[in-house]
Amino acid sequence: MSRVIGRLKNLIHRRARPLRYRLLQPLLAHEAFSAEELQHYQQQQFNAMVCFAIQNTDFYRDRYQGIAGPEFDAAELAVLTRETVVAQRDAMLAGGPEQAGLKLGYTGGSTGKPLAFYYTDEKTEHMRAGMMRSYRWAGWRPGDKVLNFWGAQQDIRKPRTPGDRLRRYAAAEQTLGAYEFSEIDLLNWARHVQSWKPTLLQGYASILAELAQFVQRRRMRMPSSIKGVFSTAEVLYDWQRAAIESAFSCTVFNQYGSREVPNIGLQCAHGNFHVFSDLVKLESIPVEGEQQLLVTSLTNRIMPMIRYQLGDLGRLLDGHCSCGSPFPLLALDVCRRNDLIVTPAGRTIYPSYFVRLLDGYSGIQQFQFEQTGPGRMVLRLCASREVADVAGAALRTRLHTDLGSEMYLQVDRVRSISRSHSGKHRFVIGMPAEL
């Protein structure tokens, strides 16, 4: 009976989302390509995207004036910065802002400068088709249940009509609003996981880790139906991965992408990051002594993003993964540039250093490091006064030893640490560029 219901739900979902399933088929076919075939396909799509942008947008027509096609060397094209997107958003749009079906999306603004961009339902369906392909790496199939833990209010839509409820049932997908939460919320979520028995969990790394640690503290048994947990939108630290995999007895798949350009890559079950080179062209270029990532969307013809500077650090790798995927490999550093800490002596410190400083301390509910000046760090701690005093004294000594006596640490005990508007939690916040 359950198999018949599953097939019926799958049929309803396919009919409700025909474009998504049409887009999914070639994505699945690309998994059978060789690495050389993928590279050739990617270059074809890149050439086509640049030609389209020149012919259909004022911005790229002016930007690439004098550059001949129909084939293009990415290295000869200018880098697209966040500031340029903010200033030239309308000029980057193909078709004009009056066209039907156009929507305005926003990034979370973790840099302090939220970015707005145009999109359509087709872009959304491309994104969801790419996500469905990613889910399959964990053994998910259409009709299997997915439980999302999101913080962004714009991503949570309650069904309003019988048709909405039917489509939600057929999609076998639910979203829990995890913008802020208490122990009661964590208990209710854990019980919902137990009763609903999803195949996949998906959400922000910090939220999933909080839930996992709660489950472990309460010794709650999670259903064997869970085949994978998909972490997204935040840095996934090793201690978070360990807690999630222990609590839910499955592999964590770390996703890489952004709201502007989703589905950039995915960490497979073997622990390697793969770049979805049929959806994006990813480059790594040296900038001020760091390897910064640039991305070009190969599918977004509403607002082309060509050689867009993500603000992330990483490099492309040679070789192949034993998982058998033909998609190229990526070494992704564990931060964005605005999470880097710079000492008064000019040394650059990665956020993972600060996160590990609290290893071994019990009784800490939440924490956040922030650099507020060239030689000043603030540590916000949700902990007892005794724990905060002991940790603060030890960490000041450690910072002086490792980073120099010029780096001062202030410890503030707080009741809670607010998440960003999108629901993310940043463990380490770098110093604003203007300071």
N, C-alpha and C positions, 0 to 999 in steps of 0.2 A: 504493500500500500504506500509506504514512504517513498519508494522508487517512482511510483506513478505520480505522486504529488510533486516530487522533485522535477520530473519531466514537464509537468504542467506549469510549474512556476518558471522554469527555464523558457518555455514557449511564450508565456505572457511577457516575460522580460525582454525577449528577443523582439517581439512585436512592438513593445513600448519603446525600445531603443534600437531601431534598425540600423541607424548610422553607426552606432558604437560597434555593433557586430560586423558590419561591413569593413570598418577600419581595423578591427581585430584580425581578420583573416590574413591580410598581407604581413602583419607584424609576426604572426605565428610562422608564416612561410619563411620569413627572414632568418629565423633561428636555424634553418637548415642550410643557410649560405655558408660558404667558406669565408675565412678572414679576408681573402683577396676580393671575393665578390661583394662583401659588405663595404670594403673600402671604395670599390668602383661605384657602387650604388650611392654611397654617401657623397662622393664628389659630383655625381650627376645631379643629385638633389641640391647640393650647395650651389652649383652653377645656375640651376633653375631658380633658386630662391633669390640670388643676387640679381639675375636678369629681371625677375618679377618686380623686385623692390625698385630698381632703376626706372622701370617702365610705369610703375603705378603709384609711386610716392614722391612728393616734392623733396623730402629730406634726402633720400638716397640718390635721387636724380642729380641734385646739387653736390652731394658728398662724393660721388664716384664719377664726376664729370671728367672726361678724358681717359677713363679706364675702359679698355676695349674687352668685349666678350667674344664668343659666348662661354669661354672657359676662364676661370678666375683662380688666381693664387691668393689664398687667404692672407698670407703675410704681407701682401701689397695693399690690403684694405685697412682703413683706419679702425682703431679700437673704439667701441661704443661705451661710454661711461654712463653711470647712473644719472649724473648731473645733466648730461646731454638728453637723456630720455625725458627727464622732468621738463627741460626747456623746449624740446622739440616734439612733444607727444603728438600733437595734432598733425604736424607735418610728416610724421612717420606712418600715419594711418593711410591705408589703401582704400579709396572709395569715398572718403569724406565722412565727417562726424554725423551727418544727417541720415545715413543709411539705416535701414530697418534691421532690428535685431542686435544692434550694437550695445555693448554693456561696458561698464567701467569697473575694473577690479583694482585692488590695492594690496601692496605688500604689507607685511607686519610692521615695517619701520624699525627694525632692530638697530639700525645705525642712527636713529633719531630723525631720519628724513624719509618718511613713507613715500612710496612711489605709486603713482596711478598709471594704469595701462588699459588699453581697449582689448576686448575679446568678444567672441560670439559663442553660441551654443556648439558650433562645430569644433572650436578649440577645446571646449570642455569635453566633448565626446572623444576627441583625440587623446586627451589626458586620461580619461577613464578607460579607453581601450588599452592604453599603455599600462595602466595600473592592473587591468585584468591579466595582461600577459605576465606581469611581475608576480601576481598572486599564484599563477600556475607553477612557479618555481618552488612553492611550498606545498604543492599537491592540491591546491584549490581548483574547483571546477564550477562553471556557472550554475547557480542554484544553491551553492554552499553559503553558509552564513558568515557575514563579516560584521564585527562590532567595532565601531570607531570611537575613539576618545579624542574629541576635538575641543579646542578652546575658542576658535574663531566663531563668533555668533553668526556671521554671514554664511557659515557652512552648515548651520543647523536649521532645517526646515521641517516644521511639523505638518503631517498630512491634514488637509482641510476638507477634502471631499472623499466620497467612497472610491472614486477612481485613484486618488492619491494613495489611499490606504491599500488598494489592491496592488498598485505598482510597487509600493514599499514592501508588501508581503512577497511579491514575486521576485524582487531584487534581493531578498534575504539579507538586507543590510539595515543596521540600526546605528544611530549616532547618539552618544551621551555627551551632554554639555559639560565639559571638564575645565571650564574657565577658572573657577576656584572651587575648593572642595574641603570637606571636613572628614573626620573619622567616620561619621555616619554615612557620608557619601561613599567613601571607600568600601564600607561594609555593604551598602546597597549595590554597588557596582560588582563586587565580588560575588554576591548572591545571584545577581542577574547573569553573570557569566556561568555560574553553576546551573541555573535553570534553563537558560536559552541555548547553551551548548554551541557556541559559534565554532567555525572552522578556523577563522583568523581573527586576531586582535590587531588593531592599527591605531596609532596615535603618537603624540609627542613622547620623546624618550623620558623626560622627567615625570610625566604623568604615569606612563607604564611602569616605571621603576617604583614610584610611590605605591601604586597598586600592588606590585609584586612584593614589596617589602611588607605591606600590610597583610597580604595573604600568608606570607611566611611567619609573621609574628603570631597570627591567629591560627596557624596550622590548618588552613582551609584547603580542602582537596579540590583541585580544579579538574574539569571534565577532560577526558581523553580525546574528545572531538577536536581539540585545538591542535592544528598542524603547524602553525607558524605565527610569529608576532612580527608586525611590520612597524619599525620605528622610523619617524619622519620629522622633518622641519627643525630639528635640534641636533646638536652634537650628541652622539651616543658614546658614553664613556664605558670603559671595561667593567667597572663595578655595577653599572646599570644593566649591561648585557648579562652579567653573571646572575644578578638577582632575578631578572625576567625569565631567563632560561631555566633557572632552578624552580621558580614558582609555577611556571606553566608547562614545564617538561617538554620544551620544543625549541627549535632554532629561531633566533632573532635575525630578521632580514632588514638591513639598514638601507633606507632609500635615500637617494640624493637628487635634489631638484629645487626649484623655486616656484613661486606663484607665477612669475613672468614666463619662465621656461621650465615646465615640469618634466618628469620622467627622464632625467639626465642619466642616472645610473642606479645600480642596485648591487648590494653585497650578496653574493650567492651563499649557499649552504657551506661552501668550502672556505668562506671568510674573505674572498677576494671581491673587490669592486669591479663591476663591468660597466662600460659606457654603452648606452643604447645608441649606437652610431647610425642607426637607420632613422632615428628621430632628431638627433642633434649632431652637430660637429663641435667637438670639444678640443680646445687647444690649451697648451701650457706655455707661457712666455715669461722671460725674466723681467721683473719690474722691481727696481730698487733692491736688488739682491735676493728677491723671493720669486718663486715660481707661481705666477698667478694664472687662474683659469679664465678662459674666454669661451663663450658658448654661442652657437648659432642655431636657432630653431629651424628645422628643415620642413616644418609643417604649418607654421603660423603665417598665413598670408594676409591677415587682417592688419597686423602691426608687426612687420618683420623686425626681428632682433638679430642683428648680424655682428658677430664678434663682440658680444656684450660682456663687459667686465663684471663678473659675479661678486668679486670681493673675497673669493675663496682661494685657498692655496692648495696646490697639488701638482702632480705630473703624470703624464701618460707613460705606460710601461710596455716594454716588449714582452713577447712570450705568450703562452696560453695557460689557461686554467684547467685543472684536472676534472672540473665539473663538465667539461665538454662544450660549453657555450663558445660560439665564435666571436662574441662581442669583446672588444679590446679592454685591456686592464687599466686601472687607475689607482694611483697612490694618492689618497685624499688626506690632507692634513686635517687635524681635528679642530680647526677653528676658521673663523673669518677674520679679516684684517682688523676689524674693530674689536676683536676679542684679545688681541695681542697686548702684552704689557711691556712698556719700554722703561728701562731703568735710567736714572740720571746720567749714568756712564754711557748710555746709548745701546745697551744690550737689549735684544728682543727676547721676551720670555713667552712661551706658549701657555695657554690656559690650563693644560693638563698638569703642569707643575703645581699650580695653586690648588687644583682639585685634589691632588694626591696628598697635599699637606695635612688634610684632615683624616687620613687613613688611621684607623685604630681608635678614634675618639667615639665613644658611645654617648647617647643622650642629645645628639644634635638632630633637630627635626628638619631644619632648612639652613642654607647658607648661601652667601653671595659675596664675591670679591669685586671691588670696583676701584680702579685707579682714578683718583680725583685731582692729581697734580703730578709733576715730574718725579717727585720722590715720596709720594703719599698714596697709601692703599687703605681702603676701608673694608673691613670684614663684617658683614651683617650676619648675626647668628641667632637662630631660634633655639635657645638652650637655657639651662639653668645658669645662675650667676657663677656657681662653682665651676661648671664645665667651661663657661666662657672665659673665666679668669685663668684657668689652667691652660686651655688651648691658646689663649692670647699670648701669654708669657712664653710658651714654647715656640709659637710661630714667629714672634718677634726675633727671638734668638736665631731661629732657622733662616729667616730672611736676611738678617745681618750677615750671617755666615755665607750664604749662597749668593746674595745679590749686592751686598755692600751695606755699610752702616748708614748710607744716605737714604735708604728705602725705609720709611716709617710706616708702621701698621697701626691703625686705629680699629678697635673692636667695639662694635655697637650691638648690644642685645636688643632684639626686636621681637614682637609677638608674631609677626608674619612678614613675608616678602611678597610684594605684589608681582603678579605676572604682567607681561605686556598685554596690550589690547587684544592681540591674537591668541593669547593664552600660553605663550612660551615662557619658559623660565631660563634666564641666562645666569649661569654659575659664575662666570667671569666677564667683567665689562671693562674694556680698555678705555684709555683716556681720549676724550674728544680731540680731534685734530687741531681745533683752534686754541687749545690750552697750551 
